Amino acid sequence: MSRFLNNGLSFLMHKRGSRMLSSSSSSSGPFLRLGSMVKEEEEEDVLDDVLLFDAAKEELLTVPDKPHPHELADTTVVASSLGWGFFSGFSDRSLYISDHLNPLSSSSKVIPLPPLTALSSCQTDVFCNVAMSSSSPSDDDPDLVVAVKFLGRQLSLCRPNRDLRWTNIATPFPFLERSNLMYSNRDRKFYLPLPGSTYLCSWDLHFTPSFRKFMYTNRPKLSQSEHQLLDSCSRADYWVESPSGERFLVKCYTNDTLERDPVFMVFREEGMTDMCYTEDIGDLCIFISESDPFCVLAGSCPGLVPNSIYLTESVFGVYHLPTKSLRHFEEKPFLGKAEVQPSLGKAEVQPILPHWLPPSCSHLL
């Protein structure tokens, strides 16, 4: 869990260095959504001022007066995938997916999902991560599949436009909250690394499971002190796919007690089983946050640092793989109590899970 959340931070757009972003702007992201200023202009109208960080330009932005869908009035964001948010109702536990997180969408689509049900000895209150089979889901797509991984062993899948209920699966191992669920466009499967990254679970669009065992090659040579440092860390595993179909396993080692910067190891998929250690992913950038990770070609978004990992999980910065160096961003979310911009009257900052939002789909697919 990000330090942003552990510290109970509220987010605020800094006035200095910030600018307004409109739907006609040339900026396409990737953006980090920090939160919203929700304000009621009239009795029936609810508008958001959306707070963003532009990864390519490394500056803070605001999208003013974005309409807030009435269906989401009594909800909170619990997860996101491919720039779409999963919204859960406070009172009735209803669940929706919406592109309201997209700062440049002119109007927000809202797709209702079936009510959640929990397996015996499992729970559906705490979400780990989610994934979808489409980056542009619609309420008339019969093949759209949504997958939700909860804290614990439960994985739930459904076709929102065909199924009246979820298909609930007990994953082979518990404690998968440090492994990400993702959807592969290359072979149309959902993937989930198992603890230890020895096996990779997958489910096709018919919810049929399969397993793969990894064989690691070209492992980095570490000193005894480096081994001891990594052994003292917690580890999160991310399975991520590039626009061309290359796939990587990213291991992130963190130790908040020692207040050290995270350490990354990246393994490239070679064939069906081999995972080869690499410090060179070329022109790619990998984005890691509370949402599903994704890759972007640095050349498609001028300003991005190629061969790097952009992260918010433990720190807010960019990690350069060849030099193993982490640069913290100068602009930071405001720490402490949320403040109110005078022009917004009684509006308050609504913090949100720190999600990287992908750029336009042409950069991803």
C-alpha positions, 0 to 999 in steps of 0.5 A: 500500500502506498505511503500516500494512503498509509499516512492518511494524506489529503491531496491538493494542487499546488498553485505554483507551477500548475495549469488548467487542462481542457479537453482540447489540450495536447496533453495525453498523459500518462497522468496520475490522478491525485484527487478531486475538488467536488463542488455543487454549483446548483441544486442538481449539478455536481462538478469536479475539479480533477487534480492530476500530475502529468508524468511526461511534463512533470507538472501539476494540472487541474481539469475544471468543472468535470461533471460528476455522474449522479449514479456515482454520487454515493460511491467511492473509488476502490480500484481502477484498470486501464484508466477506468474506475471501479466505484463502490456504493457506501450504503448498498455495496453496489458496484460500477465501472466508469471512465469518470477517472479519464480527465479528458472524457467529455461525459462519463460512462457508467456500467453497473456490475452484479452484486458481489458475493463472498465465498465461504471464509472469504470477503469482498470488502477489501479490493486488491486489484482489478482487470478488464478485457477491454480498454473501452468497455460498453454496456452492450459488449457481450464479451466484456469480462471484468475480474476482481481480486480481493484481499485473501483468496477470492477472485471473481469474474463476470461478463457484465452484459451477460451474467447476472452474477459473479463466478467466484474462484478460490485462488490456489494460494492466499496472500496474493495482495502483493501480486497484480492481476492483469489482462493480456491482449496478446493471448486474451487471458487474465494473469496473476503471479503466485507468491514467490514468482515461481508460478503464473496463474491464468484464466481465459475468457471462459474462466478456465484456469491454467498454470505455468512454472518459471525458470529464471536465467541470467540472475544478477550476482549479488553480494551477501549484504545485498542478499540480506537487504533484499531478504529484509524487504517486502516484495510486490510482483507485477506482470506487465505487457508492452504494446508489442506483446513483450512481457516482463515480471517486475519485482519491487523490494521495499523496506519502510522501516529502513526508509530506503528507496525501493529496489527493482529487478526486471525479468523478460519473458523468453519462450513459454517458461524462461524469465531472463534478468534484464536492465534494458527494456529499450524505449519502454516505460513501466507505470506501477501504482494501485491500478494495473501496471502498463507499458508506454513507448517513451517516444510516443509521449515526449518527456518520458524517460525511456528504460524506466519505471514510474512509481507511486507504490512507496515513493513518488518518482522514476527509477532508471533501470541501467543506472539503478537510480531513483529520482524523486519528482520535485512536485509532490502531493500536499501533505497534511490537512486538505486546504480549500481554494477560495474560488471553490467556496465550501468544496473539499478535496476528495483524496483518491487512490493514486492511480496512473491513468494510461495515455490514449489507447493508441499508445497502449494497444 
